[in-house]
């Protein structure tokens, strides 16, 4: 079963020969290696590139252990390249295993007929310091778990059944190929505990492992709810009698972001056009890993739906914030009272902006008014959308607000 990852392939094709190191990032088991060594490799062969012009080195293979030495690796690559005027594609997987790998990659870009593609999986490779060190010589291509469309285009069958499978077990390619619920759950729990958590603990030298695990569970239980490290610290004290400082929790959250386990959506004042640093929301990059963190005990569809919408928007290349709309009204004493209304997502890409509300169900006109209220108080002409959990026909009301079903959006 092969998922073609069309968008990522298009990104790779668009980046060919641009003189930059193509940095393929993403969480564990999301398909980075398969994208490079299979999908991109086959594309190159089909367009007529000779096999000997594709230099592929998986650095986590014990047979390539010697190439952790950057001098040996660059000598090996140089010896495979001739001055025949044709482009060579150098593809290095798990490049963070090489000492001084940034210097190595920058050196490779000095060879005129070499195009460099690399992937990595840990915080050392993904840190902002590494991006800075490339000094404009690298471009990032993010690989996410499968979108529902990518998943369903290959899995097929009954669409609702496929959807139930997707929001329960997520979009990691390997999970999609397992047949039973037990296999999927065991795979995800092992991946979460033995790979994601272990990586975070070992690479960041975390001593309070129980505190980290509980933090993940708190965030997994509260997807879509505004919070901050201080509030989480208070939760630890009140519910478990554990004292963990908000500074430590902020560091733990940063480690989880580096591992592509979670993403942060900042709060944005739509009318004031500024970010509000008091609270934020966190979403899981893969819902299967989120479910594994909770041992598959919590499946709240409204929150899961909001997480899926967030991931879908991010995969489409948007920056996604949580919107806040300030309104004023007079109370019974004719005094002005401030009221803050929330827009689930303020979505930006270049000059494009969209406001998105996630509403699992709208059973009454009162609920519909409630979902529209924040959108109607935004005085601009950007598109406004309400996404509902049921499969409905797309409609537009007199205010220009579009309402669509989740499957239609996905």
Secondary structure in CASP SS format (residue, H / E / C, confidence):
PFRMAT SS
TARGET T0000
AUTHOR 0000-0000-0000
METHOD secondary structure of the structure
MODEL  1
X C 1.00
X C 1.00
X C 1.00
X C 1.00
X C 1.00
X H 1.00
X H 1.00
X H 1.00
X H 1.00
X H 1.00
X H 1.00
X H 1.00
X H 1.00
X H 1.00
X H 1.00
X C 1.00
X C 1.00
X C 1.00
X C 1.00
X C 1.00
X E 1.00
X E 1.00
X E 1.00
X E 1.00
X E 1.00
X C 1.00
X C 1.00
X C 1.00
X C 1.00
X C 1.00
X C 1.00
X H 1.00
X H 1.00
X H 1.00
X H 1.00
X H 1.00
X H 1.00
X H 1.00
X H 1.00
X H 1.00
X H 1.00
X H 1.00
X H 1.00
X H 1.00
X H 1.00
X H 1.00
X C 1.00
X C 1.00
X C 1.00
X C 1.00
X H 1.00
X H 1.00
X H 1.00
X E 1.00
X E 1.00
X E 1.00
X E 1.00
X E 1.00
X C 1.00
X C 1.00
X C 1.00
X H 1.00
X H 1.00
X H 1.00
X H 1.00
X H 1.00
X H 1.00
X H 1.00
X C 1.00
X H 1.00
X H 1.00
X H 1.00
X H 1.00
X H 1.00
X H 1.00
X H 1.00
X H 1.00
X H 1.00
X H 1.00
X H 1.00
X C 1.00
X C 1.00
X C 1.00
X C 1.00
X C 1.00
X C 1.00
X C 1.00
X E 1.00
X E 1.00
X E 1.00
X E 1.00
X E 1.00
X E 1.00
X C 1.00
X H 1.00
X H 1.00
X H 1.00
X C 1.00
X C 1.00
X C 1.00
X H 1.00
X H 1.00
X H 1.00
X H 1.00
X H 1.00
X H 1.00
X H 1.00
X H 1.00
X C 1.00
X C 1.00
X C 1.00
X C 1.00
X C 1.00
X E 1.00
X E 1.00
X E 1.00
X E 1.00
X E 1.00
X E 1.00
X C 1.00
X C 1.00
X C 1.00
X H 1.00
X H 1.00
X H 1.00
X H 1.00
X C 1.00
X H 1.00
X H 1.00
X H 1.00
X H 1.00
X H 1.00
X H 1.00
X C 1.00
X C 1.00
X C 1.00
X C 1.00
X E 1.00
X E 1.00
X E 1.00
X E 1.00
X E 1.00
X C 1.00
X C 1.00
X C 1.00
X C 1.00
X C 1.00
X H 1.00
X H 1.00
X H 1.00
X H 1.00
X H 1.00
X H 1.00
X H 1.00
X H 1.00
X C 1.00
X C 1.00
X C 1.00
X H 1.00
X H 1.00
X H 1.00
X H 1.00
X H 1.00
X H 1.00
X H 1.00
X H 1.00
X H 1.00
X H 1.00
X H 1.00
X C 1.00
X C 1.00
X C 1.00
X H 1.00
X H 1.00
X H 1.00
X H 1.00
X C 1.00
X C 1.00
X C 1.00
X C 1.00
X H 1.00
X H 1.00
X H 1.00
X H 1.00
X H 1.00
X H 1.00
X H 1.00
X H 1.00
X H 1.00
X H 1.00
X H 1.00
X H 1.00
X H 1.00
X H 1.00
X H 1.00
X H 1.00
X H 1.00
X H 1.00
X H 1.00
X H 1.00
X H 1.00
X H 1.00
X H 1.00
X C 1.00
X C 1.00
X C 1.00
X C 1.00
X C 1.00
X H 1.00
X H 1.00
X H 1.00
X H 1.00
X H 1.00
X H 1.00
X H 1.00
X H 1.00
X H 1.00
X H 1.00
X H 1.00
X H 1.00
X H 1.00
X C 1.00
X C 1.00
X C 1.00
X C 1.00
X C 1.00
X E 1.00
X C 1.00
X H 1.00
X H 1.00
X H 1.00
X H 1.00
X H 1.00
X H 1.00
X H 1.00
X H 1.00
X H 1.00
X H 1.00
X H 1.00
X H 1.00
X C 1.00
X C 1.00
X C 1.00
X C 1.00
X C 1.00
X H 1.00
X H 1.00
X H 1.00
X H 1.00
X H 1.00
X H 1.00
X H 1.00
X H 1.00
X H 1.00
X H 1.00
X H 1.00
X H 1.00
X H 1.00
X C 1.00
X C 1.00
X C 1.00
X E 1.00
X E 1.00
X E 1.00
X E 1.00
X E 1.00
X E 1.00
X E 1.00
X E 1.00
X C 1.00
X C 1.00
X C 1.00
X C 1.00
X E 1.00
X E 1.00
X E 1.00
X E 1.00
X E 1.00
X E 1.00
X E 1.00
X E 1.00
X E 1.00
X E 1.00
X E 1.00
X C 1.00
X C 1.00
X H 1.00
X H 1.00
X H 1.00
X H 1.00
X H 1.00
X H 1.00
X H 1.00
X C 1.00
X C 1.00
X C 1.00
X C 1.00
X C 1.00
X C 1.00
X C 1.00
X H 1.00
X H 1.00
X H 1.00
X H 1.00
X H 1.00
X H 1.00
X H 1.00
X H 1.00
X H 1.00
X H 1.00
X H 1.00
X H 1.00
X H 1.00
X H 1.00
X H 1.00
X C 1.00
X C 1.00
X C 1.00
X E 1.00
X E 1.00
X E 1.00
X E 1.00
X E 1.00
X E 1.00
X E 1.00
X E 1.00
X E 1.00
X E 1.00
X E 1.00
X E 1.00
X C 1.00
X C 1.00
X C 1.00
X C 1.00
X C 1.00
X E 1.00
X E 1.00
X E 1.00
X E 1.00
X E 1.00
X E 1.00
X E 1.00
X E 1.00
X E 1.00
X E 1.00
X E 1.00
X E 1.00
X E 1.00
X E 1.00
X C 1.00
X C 1.00
X E 1.00
X E 1.00
X E 1.00
X E 1.00
X E 1.00
X E 1.00
X E 1.00
X E 1.00
X C 1.00
X C 1.00
X C 1.00
X C 1.00
X C 1.00
X H 1.00
X H 1.00
X H 1.00
X H 1.00
X H 1.00
X H 1.00
X H 1.00
X H 1.00
X H 1.00
X H 1.00
X H 1.00
X H 1.00
X C 1.00
X C 1.00
X C 1.00
X C 1.00
X C 1.00
X C 1.00
X E 1.00
X E 1.00
X E 1.00
X E 1.00
X E 1.00
X E 1.00
X C 1.00
X C 1.00
X C 1.00
X C 1.00
X C 1.00
X C 1.00
X E 1.00
X E 1.00
X C 1.00
X C 1.00
X C 1.00
X C 1.00
X E 1.00
X E 1.00
X E 1.00
X E 1.00
X E 1.00
X H 1.00
X H 1.00
X H 1.00
X H 1.00
X C 1.00
END
